[in-house]
Amino acid sequence: MSELSELMGSTGVELYRRAKALMPGGTQLLTKRPEMFAPDVWPSYYSKAKGCRVWDLDDREFIDMSIMGVGACIIGYADDEIDAAVTEAIGRGVMSSLNCPEEVELAEALIELHPWFDMVRYARSGGEAMGLAVRVARAHTKRDVVLFSGYHGWNDWYLAANLADGDGLDGQLLPGLEPNGVPRGLAGTAIPFHVNDIESLRETIKGKEREIAAIIIEPARGEEAPDEYLKTLRDIATEIGAVLLFDEITSGYRMCAGGIHRRYGVHPDMAVFAKSMANGYSMAAVVGTEQVMQAAQTTFISSTNWTDRIGPAAALATLAKYQRCNAADHLIDSGEQVKQIWRDSAAASGMEISISGLPTLPGFAFEHGKALELNTRFTIEMLIRGFLGFRQFKPSLAHGQAELDAYKAAADDVFSQLAGLSDADLLETPVAHSGFHRLTKE
Ligand SMILES: Cc1ncc(COP(=O)(O)O)c(C=O)c1O
């Protein structure tokens, strides 16, 4: 157990104060901002991570029952087998004037998993891979407009949605995204729609059939894809000659190796992978049919660091371990167990919560007027008990039964403590942010 005062006085909390003066926004990724968890308390920085454990800068140990490297580390932190493959790649040189053969081996492995695809291009992060895929889709169709639902990264093509309609993206995972710096000429080139709202999608398409380059979705995330949804989108895309693009950056590798769309039997024209495909090493892939992917040669898509050896070596080792250990079954079971823990602990305490998400991407929400304060206090109480705890949990192969049992005991304790607090006593520290906010330096 740590004291709240120790957590608030940690080296990480102090370092983050300096970071905010040096880096606009404090971190490189919104989701890693301490403000998203528990401002002035969240440890912010790690000295070491191994398995499902993380050590802060003061060597305090936490079991990570939160976002596990923003969903990237499905096998676990610093996995010996994957790190051995990477270390070997480093030993043989990660960059040279020639290409690394692993990129061909990985392309073959991705196509073997998804035999409806023929060709692959690589990038090193999800957002840039999505930018690459959208460029290829536009080049292939010679059209400009993309229709999308879900979150797809920081690129101009995506934020352009908020030029035409200032809060167009608000229903798409992250509210409050500003399109400042995105050329106003892009207004109207990216149009959001809501999951399973086929009627409004058809309405949007009407009269624009020959302008639409792509329909872009996450095949599943908050829940399983609704019945017939993916097939209907497949039919619409085919009907209007648009590329159907599945963003599998978060959904990929969670319910099965490769794309979650393998489980639905609907074949898009392209799919994009990043995050978990290399267990946290930088790697991203755009996989597609030859017909669409060849358009990459009609435009300029090229980058030095897309040729490094670490990414493909890590991706191959991740896939090998994932398949050998049947990681999907473990992730599903761990996620289901955590859902049950939340359900039981909340019910025992009398707290009302709702639980959602795929088994491998579960989350809960307090059904309470002070939900944000409760989220923040939940995280603080979990930190005190030695857990990085959050309203979401991303399981990994490294989460064993002992960790889940320990988490259950902590959750029972924390929920019952929260139930006993009056609104006035909920929080002494600042409340967590729920979306994008501009940060001030101090
Ligand atoms: C579905 C989806 N698309 C795109 C991205 C952006 O990927 P990255 O953060 O690697 O740029 C994310 C990241 O969370 C994502 O979940």
The ligand as a Gaussian input file, in Angstrom:
#p B3LYP/6-31G(d) Opt

LIG

0 1
 C       -8.567000       2.236000     -34.472000
 C       -7.355000       3.106000     -34.402000
 N       -6.907000       3.691000     -35.519000
 C       -5.795000       4.461000     -35.519000
 C       -5.099000       4.681000     -34.360000
 C       -3.868000       5.528000     -34.373000
 O       -2.741000       4.717000     -34.203000
 P       -1.384000       5.318000     -33.609000
 O       -1.681000       5.811000     -32.234000
 O       -0.407000       4.177000     -33.649000
 O       -0.963000       6.423000     -34.540000
 C       -5.540000       4.105000     -33.166000
 C       -4.849000       4.361000     -31.895000
 O       -5.381000       4.207000     -30.824000
 C       -6.710000       3.302000     -33.181000
 O       -7.210000       2.728000     -32.063000

